[in-house]
Amino acid sequence: MVEAQMQAYRLDTGNNVATIDELNTPDYLEDRFDDTDTLKCPNGSVITIVNNKATASSAGE
């Protein structure tokens, strides 16, 4: 899901997503962010953007 929205962002803006915050808009994944503006997988892993890829890591990492 996140990778697809990253591709949509690239098509819309002509730029790569630098941080996950750029997808926290109504056009992309705003409804998936929690109250602390964190995007998480169903298993609780936090999603971030690293080297133009979506990565999931445990909250403690």
PEHU-V37390 format. One record per backbone hydrogen bond with DSSP energy under -1.0 kcal/mol. CO is the residue of the C=O (numbers start at 1). NH is the residue of the N-H. Records with the same first field share a line. If there is no record, write none. Layout:
BEGIN
CO = NH / NH
END
This chain:
BEGIN
1 = 5
2 = 6
3 = 7
4 = 8
5 = 9
6 = 10
7 = 11
8 = 12
9 = 13
10 = 14
19 = 22
20 = 23
21 = 24
23 = 25 / 29
25 = 28 / 30
29 = 32
30 = 33
34 = 37
38 = 34
39 = 47
41 = 44
45 = 41
46 = 57
48 = 55
50 = 53
53 = 50
55 = 48
57 = 46
58 = 61
END
